[in-house]
Amino acid sequence: MSRAVLLDIEGTIGDIAFVRDVLFPYARARLADTLRARWNEPEIAATVQAACVSAIEPLTTPALAAKRFLGWMDEDKKVGPLKTLQGIIWREGYVSGELKAHLYPDAVDAIHSWTKRGLRVAIYSSGSVEAQKLYFAHSVAGDLTPLLSGYFDTATGAKGEPGSYAKIASTLALPAAAITFFSDAPAETDAALAAGMGAYRVDRTKPPSFEGRDGDTAVIGSLDTVVERI
């Protein structure tokens, strides 16, 4: 039996459409105005300075900075300063109540069940740790942050690299074999398996009761099918 569960978010426990169709457009629509209105605030100034380093170019005005950030969004770049700025904008939306993060009901039930049984539940997503905390603090199921034991983003390492999962296991002070990872991405479950974790690929296009295999990887349609086995 596992002692901890590690969860991806997009496409696994939350609908990827929420991120694609709600969160990203929300940040994009407010990005230029946020930079212009808060240009001299320390939080924004530090984010822009980090963007200058990443872009290897001076971003001396809100307009220039907005152009760079929007360019990264268009290119779907996983750039730290962009994720930080998006997180700042999303924070305002969550706090105001405009945003409520999507979670599948089976995922909410599983998180409650696992924590009640004493398992630790942690998150590993490409979104920043701050964005993850906001997501779970302002979800459709309420504030789930008291149930979560840790948050990991790509600062830990790429999600397709076994070393990232080894690092997470070390941070959680558990052997990799005591952790079960859930993701919708084959490259991620392959990497987790290579690191010695258990892993399930969640395929939300399948019926909720679906259980199958893709090579060495177990594939499920929802967390309901395995929640009591973890």
WOMOZI-V323367 format. One record per backbone hydrogen bond with DSSP energy under -0.5 kcal/mol. CO is the residue of the C=O (numbers start at 1). NH is the residue of the N-H. If there is no record, write none. Layout:
# WOMOZI-V323367
CO_NH, CO_NH
This chain:
# WOMOZI-V323367
3_120, 4_180, 5_122, 6_182, 7_124, 9_12, 9_13, 9_14, 13_104, 14_11, 15_18, 15_19, 16_20, 17_21, 18_22, 18_23, 19_24, 22_26, 23_27, 24_28, 25_29, 26_30, 27_30, 27_31, 28_31, 28_32, 30_34, 31_35, 32_36, 33_37, 34_38, 35_39, 36_39, 38_41, 41_45, 42_46, 43_47, 44_48, 45_49, 46_50, 47_51, 48_52, 49_53, 50_54, 51_55, 52_56, 52_57, 58_60, 61_65, 62_66, 63_67, 64_68, 65_69, 66_70, 67_71, 68_72, 69_73, 70_74, 71_75, 72_77, 73_76, 77_79, 79_83, 80_84, 81_85, 82_86, 83_87, 84_88, 85_89, 86_90, 87_91, 88_92, 89_93, 90_94, 91_95, 92_96, 93_97, 93_98, 93_99, 94_97, 101_140, 104_107, 104_108, 105_109, 106_110, 107_111, 108_112, 109_113, 110_114, 111_115, 112_116, 113_117, 114_119, 115_118, 120_5, 121_149, 121_150, 122_7, 123_152, 128_132, 129_133, 130_134, 131_135, 132_136, 133_137, 134_138, 136_139, 136_144, 138_101, 139_142, 142_139, 142_144, 144_147, 145_148, 150_123, 152_125, 153_156, 158_161, 161_164, 161_165, 162_165, 162_166, 163_167, 164_168, 165_169, 166_170, 167_171, 168_172, 169_174, 170_173, 175_178, 176_179, 178_3, 178_4, 179_198, 180_6, 181_200, 182_8, 183_202, 184_186, 185_188, 185_189, 186_190, 187_191, 188_192, 189_193, 190_194, 191_195, 192_197, 193_196, 198_181, 199_218, 200_183, 200_202, 201_203, 201_220, 202_204, 203_206, 207_210, 210_221, 212_219, 214_217, 217_214, 218_201, 219_212, 220_203, 222_225, 223_226, 223_227, 226_229, 226_230, 227_230, 230_2
